[in-house]
Amino acid sequence: MKTSAATPSVALTGDWYVQFEERAAIMEFDGNLPRDQDEELAYAEVAELMWAANPGRRST
């Protein structure tokens, strides 16, 4: 993942990173969004999924 103005606060690894890349690519292709915007939206979605899967590990 390239760094942008919205640097993630949680590193995505393994399957989470794969999901992030896939969602960002779909948003870029289907939504005609700029890459930095689709990465920001994809990260937010995957981070929520990750936190939902690990409810006691969410940091603020």
SEKESE-772733 format. One record per residue: residue in one letter; x, y, z of N, C-alpha, C in turn. Coordinates in pm, whole numbers, padded with zeros to 5 digits, always signed. Example, Ala and Ser with C-alpha at 12.3 -4.5 7.8 and 13.67 -1.06 7.14 Angstrom:
BEGIN
A+01319-00569+00780+01230-00450+00780+01320-00330+00780 S+01285-00225+00708+01367-00106+00714+01290+00003+00787 
***
This chain:
BEGIN
M+00085-00118+00000+00000+00000+00000+00089+00123+00000 K+00062+00213-00087+00138+00337-00087+00086+00429+00023 T+00173+00514+00073+00129+00607+00177+00070+00730+00111 S-00030+00785+00175-00095+00905+00123-00116+01001+00239 A-00192+01105+00214-00219+01203+00318-00292+01138+00436 A-00369+01035+00408-00443+00965+00512-00370+00834+00545 T-00259+00842+00613-00182+00723+00649-00260+00642+00751 P-00279+00511+00725-00356+00428+00817-00294+00422+00956 S-00380+00415+01058-00332+00404+01194-00311+00258+01234 V-00364+00165+01157-00350+00022+01183-00295-00043+01056 A-00186-00118+01070-00128-00186+00954-00215-00306+00915 L-00240-00320+00788-00316-00433+00737-00217-00538+00689 T-00236-00661+00734-00147-00768+00693-00228-00887+00642 G-00163-00975+00571-00226-01098+00525-00354-01076+00448 D-00457-01150+00490-00585-01145+00420-00650-01007+00427 W-00627-00934+00536-00684-00799+00547-00627-00708+00438 Y-00497-00721+00413-00434-00639+00308-00488-00678+00171 V-00508-00806+00149-00563-00853+00021-00703-00796+00001 Q-00785-00800+00106-00920-00742+00097-00914-00592+00068 F-00821-00522+00134-00805-00379+00110-00770-00353-00036 E-00672-00423-00089-00630-00403-00229-00745-00432-00325 E-00819-00539-00298-00930-00575-00386-01040-00469-00383 R-01076-00423-00264-01180-00320-00252-01136-00189-00319 A-01011-00152-00298-00960-00029-00359-00964-00038-00512 A-00925-00153-00565-00924-00171-00711-01066-00166-00767 I-01161-00229-00698-01300-00226-00744-01354-00084-00742 M-01326-00011-00634-01372+00128-00624-01311+00214-00734 E-01185+00191-00763-01118+00269-00866-01177+00238-01003 F-01199+00110-01032-01246+00069-01163-01395+00098-01181 D-01478+00049-01089-01623+00064-01102-01673+00203-01063 G-01607+00263-00965-01654+00393-00917-01585+00511-00980 N-01485+00484-01064-01408+00591-01128-01355+00692-01026 L-01310+00640-00911-01255+00726-00806-01105+00739-00823 P-01048+00851-00782-00902+00864-00782-00842+00763-00684 R-00722+00715-00711-00660+00608-00631-00651+00645-00483 D-00613+00769-00451-00599+00804-00309-00734+00801-00238 Q-00839+00840-00307-00972+00838-00246-01023+00695-00229 D-01002+00610-00329-01051+00473-00314-00972+00397-00208 E-00844+00428-00192-00766+00363-00085-00816+00405+00052 E-00849+00531+00067-00899+00580+00196-01032+00513+00231 L-01123+00503+00134-01253+00440+00158-01238+00289+00182 A-01152+00225+00105-01130+00081+00121-01069+00052+00258 Y-00974+00134+00301-00913+00114+00433-01018+00125+00542 A-01105+00224+00533-01209+00243+00635-01300+00120+00642 E-01338+00065+00526-01424-00052+00524-01355-00174+00586 V-01231-00199+00545-01159-00316+00594-01125-00301+00742 A-01092-00182+00786-01064-00160+00928-01187-00192+01012 E-01305-00151+00967-01429-00183+01039-01452-00333+01044 L-01428-00403+00933-01443-00549+00931-01344-00614+01028 M-01221-00564+01027-01117-00619+01113-01153-00598+01260 W-01199-00479+01295-01237-00451+01433-01359-00532+01475 A-01454-00554+01383-01572-00635+01415-01532-00780+01440 A-01431-00828+01369-01384-00965+01388-01302-00981+01516 N-01250-00870+01569-01168-00871+01690-01215-00761+01784 P-01335-00773+01841-01397-00662+01915-01318-00611+02034 G-01238-00690+02099-01165-00643+02215-01033-00577+02182 R-00999-00568+02054-00868-00519+02016-00870-00382+01949 R-00985-00315+01948-00996-00186+01881-00924-00080+01963 S-00837-00004+01895-00766+00107+01962-00827+00237+01916 T-00816+00339+01999-00873+00470+01964-00765+00571+01943 
***
